[in-house]
Amino acid sequence: MKLIVAVCVVALATVHVDATVLIPAGLPELVSEAHTIVEGSVVSADPRTESGSRRVETLVTVAAVDYLKGNLGRRVTFRVPGGQIGLRRTVMIGAPVFRPGDRVILFLAGAAPSLPWIVGLNQGVYRVKTAPRLTTGKWSEELQVTEDQPTHVRSNATASSVSLSLFKARVRTLVRAGEGAR
C-alpha cells in the first residue's frame, strides 16, 4: 500500500500544469498598461506553431483606423494564444478569437522587436458594432463599443455598450491624465 502511495506521489509531482490567473482590470488600468491603443478592422487571423513548442498561437493583423495611444503604423500584427492548425488545437480560456471583418479597439503591450500582445487577454478587447438608435422619433444607426465576452462564459447577462465617440473620448482623457502623471 505504501508503495502505491509513493508511486502516486512521484507521478503527481512530475505532472506539469500551466495556469493563467487574470485579475479584472478596469479601463484606467488597461490604458495605463497598454503601450498602444488602436481602433481597426481585422484583416487576417493566421494560426502558427509557437517556436520551440507544439502549442498554437494566432497572429492577427488589423488595419488601423485610429490610434488613441501610440502608433504602430497602418497595419498592426499581434499575437493571441490559441488557435488551430489541422487537427492540432490549443485553447486558452480568456483568449479572444478574431475573424476577418471584426471591428475592434485593442489595448496592446510589448515593444519591438517582439510582436505585441493584448493586455489582459479578452479584457483588452472592445468590439465595435452597429446598433439601432432612436433619436427625435427616427431610427438611425450608431457605432457602439462593447467589452469582449469570453467564449467560455455562459450567461444571460448582457454586456454594457457605449457610443464609440464617448468611449474614445474617455480613453483619450485617461491617456492625457496618465501622461500628466509622469
Secondary structure as UniProt FT lines:
FT   HELIX           2..13
FT   HELIX           27..33
FT   STRAND          36..49
FT   TURN            51..52
FT   STRAND          56..69
FT   STRAND          75..81
FT   STRAND          83..85
FT   TURN            86..87
FT   STRAND          88..90
FT   TURN            93..94
FT   TURN            100..101
FT   STRAND          103..109
FT   TURN            112..113
FT   STRAND          117..118
FT   TURN            119..120
FT   HELIX           121..124
FT   STRAND          125..135
FT   TURN            136..137
FT   STRAND          138..147
FT   TURN            151..152
FT   STRAND          161..163
FT   HELIX           164..181
//
